[in-house]
Amino acid sequence: MGEEETLRLTWEGQVAHIQLARPEAFNSMTPAFWRELPEMVTTLSDEGRARAIVLSSTGRHFTAGMDLAVFTEGGLAGEAGEGSGPQELGRQRAAARAQIAHFQGSFNALEEARLPVLAAVQGGCVGGGVDLIAACDMRYCTEDAFFCIQEINLGLVADVGTLQRLPKLIPEGVVRELAYSGRRLPAARAREVGLVNAVYPDQEAMLEAVLGLAGEIAERSPLAVWGSKQMLRYTRSHSVADGLDYIATWNAGMFHGGDMQEAFRARQEKRAPRFEDLPPVRRKP
């Protein structure tokens, strides 16, 4: 991974800490962000070294959502140059659909990663920020945090995952209220409805707790953590019977007892277990 315009990556042991790093612009999501985030997450997942990702931010707010440059400069589709896009209306709409799918893919990378992603939110989490945190495995926030489906306030329909993922996380009636009204969901209410797992007095306390939890996850078998994430993703959109069949096949192929033996051995020897990293994923021949 090279120099990023919008993100900063640091390490806490085998926990990768990704921070949105444009506080002066409230971490708005520029065209560069939509490339850099999936590239970074996918690389961390493919390399196999990281055992968990903590996704946090800098400054007063987590993110203000989509940056205006995405619209005024033509976004990702406009990078090829002004006037280079299709002129016929049907083809213009096809290009617009492809761009939306590209944005969606940026956050799909969080779900598809082989390791858990923990979101730590301070201040405002607006628009695309809700799409982002909904694709993470767990969410935590500070007392001053709030969440807003901002798109409805701009005359838009949220299209990068909020309306698809939030109903799987919190009561549908709450989602509809937020999606139709554009109201802010404050931290206490977010905890009450289950959007976040815990609320902390400030960002320092939140990051200490979330990085600590990520460190605990990093001590577990990465193969078992990956399998658990896969099963939870699969079960969300399949029946219990389908899920049971899938885990039977998964464990028949993946479980060979080595990590379990190491876990028992470490417990007997009163030490932390030492598990192999996941094998790297090579996407190019």
N, C-alpha and C positions, 0 to 999 in steps of 0.2 A: 504494500500500500504506500502510495506516494503522499505528497503534500495535498491536503484537502482544504477547500475554501470554507466549508461550512461546519466541519466536524473536527473533534480532537479525540484521539485514542490514547489511553493510558492503561497500564496493567496493575492489578492487585493480585499477585500470584498468578493463578490461571483464570482469573476473572478479567474480562475485557470491559473497560469502562469507556463507552462512547458518549461524548458530550456535544450537544448542539452549541456551536461556538461563535455565534453572531449576536451577542447580547445587545449591541448598540442598535440593532434592527429588530429586537425582540425575537430573534431566531426565526424570522420568516423563511419560508421554504422556497428558495430560489431555484432556477433550473439546475444549478450545480448540485444542490441538495438531493434532488430526485435521482441523480446518477450516483452520487457518492455514498449515500446510505446503503442501498442494496449491494453495491460493490463491496463495501466494507463488511457488512454482515455476512454476505455469501463467502467472502474470502476467509473470515474467521471460522465459519462453519466448515468450509472445505478443508482448511489446514488441519483441524482437529486438535490444536493446542489449547484453545480456550474451552472452558467447561461451562461458563455462563457469561451472559452479556448484561451489563447494567447500562441502561440508556437514560441519561439525565440531560440537564441543560445548564445554561449560565445566565446570569443577570436576573432581572426582576421577574421575567415570565418564561415559562417553558417554551412556548412558541405562539406567535400570532397567526400561524397558519400559512396558507399559500401567499407567496410574495407577488406583488403586482407585476413584477417583471415577467412572470410566467404568462400573463395575459397581454401586457403591452408590447413585449418583445416577441410574442409568438411562441414562447415556451420552448419545449424540446423540439417541436415540429418546425419552429421558425429558425432553428440554428443553421439550417442548410442554406439560408439566404433569402432575402425578401423577394417575393415573386416566384420562388422556386416550387411552391406547392401547386396542387391540382386546381384548375379553374372551374371545371364542371361541378355543379352543385352536389350531385351524388358522391363524387369522388372527394370533395371537400369534407362532406359528412363522414365518409369512410376514414379519412385521415384524422378527423376529430375523435372518432371512436378509438382509433389506434392509439392516440395520445392519452386518452383516458385509461386505456388498458395498460399503458406504460406506467402511468402514475400508480395504478392499482398494484402492478408488479413490484414497485418499490417497497410497498408495505407487505406484500405477500412474502417477501424474502424473510421477514421476521418470523412468520408462521412456519416457513419451510426450513428454517435453520435447524441443525441437528442439536442445538443447545438452547436452554431456556433464555428468554429475554425479559428482564425486569425493568419496568418503566418507573422513574422517580420524578414526580411532577411538582414544580413550584410555580406559584402565580397562575397566570392564565394559560390554559390549554385550549386553543381556539381553532375551529375549522379543521384543517388538515391535521392538527395535533390530536384531535379526537380519533380520526382515522388511524393515526399512528399508534396511539396507546391501546386502541382496541385490538390491534394485531399482536400485541405483546402477550406474554404468558401471565404476568402478574403486574399489578399497578399499585403504586404508593404515592402519597402526596403530602404536602405541607398544609397547615391550617389555613393559609391564605390562598390556597389553590381554588380554581374554579374551572369548569368545563363548559364549552358552548359549541353547539352545532351552528356555526356562524353562517353557513351557506344559505339557510332560509332567510336570514336578514339581508342577504344580497340578491334575493330573487333566484336562487339556485337550488338544485337538489344535490345533496351530498352524494358523491359518486366514487369515493376511493375506499369504501369499506365500512364507514360508520353505520349505515342503515342495514348492512348485512351482518355485522358482528355484534353490535350493541344489544340486539334482542336476544343473543345467546348469553349475554353477560348480566343484564339487568332486566327487570320486568318490562314487558312490551309497552304497557301504558305509560311508563316513565319515558321510554324512548320516544314515543309518539308526542308526548308533551314537549320534550326538548326539540324534536325535529320540526314540529309545527310552529312553535312559538319563538325559538331562538333564545330562550331564557338561559341564564347561567345556572349551572348545577354547582352549588358550593361544596366544599370539602366534606363537611359533616354529613350532608345528604348523600354525597357520593359514597361515603362509607356505609351509610344506612342501607342503600339499595344494592351494595355489593360491587360497585364499579372499582373501588380501591380496597385493598386488604387492610390498610392501616393509614392513619393520619398522624403526622409528626409536627411538633411545634415550629420547626424551622428546617431549612435545607441541610444544614450540617448534621442535625440529628437524624434526618431521613436518610442521607447518604451513608452515614455510619451503620444504620440498621440494614439498609438494603444491600450494601456491599458485604455486610456480615452474613446475611442470608445467602447471597450469591456464593460466598466463600464456603458455606456449609454444603451447598449443592455441588460445588467443585470437588468436594471430598468424596462424593458418591461415584459409583461406577458410571462413567459417561455413556457406556452402552445401554445400561438400564435406564438412565435419564432420557436418552434419545428415544428408546422404546416407549417409555411412559408418555412422552410428548406426542409421539406418533399415534399411540392408542387414543389419547384424549382428543386429538384432532379428528381422527377417523370416527370416533363414537359420536361426535357432535352432529354429524349428518347421516348417521346410519342407525339401524335398530340395535337393540341389545344383542340379538342373535348374531347379527353381522359382526358386531364388535367382538363377541366371544370367539367367533370363528377366526377373525383376523389375528387376535392375540395368540390363539393356539398355533396358527401357522407361523407367526413371527417368532415366538419362543422356540418352536421346533427347529427353526433355522438359525436363530441368533444365540440361543442359550446353550452354552457348553460347560458351564459350571466354574470356569476359571475365576471370574470376578467374585462369585459367591465364596469360593474357597479362600480367596485373599481376604474377603471381609471377615470371615470366621477366624482366620489366622491372625489378622490384625487385632481382633477383639481379644483373643487369647493372649497375645503378646503385649496388649495394652499400648497400642500405637495406632497412628493413622494409617488406613489402608493405602496401598500404592497400586493404582490402576493404570493400565496402558491408555494412551490417548486413542481417540477414534482414528482409524486409518484415513489418510488424506484422500480427498476426492479429486480426481484428475479429469477435468472437463475437456481437455484437448489431447489428441493422440500424440 
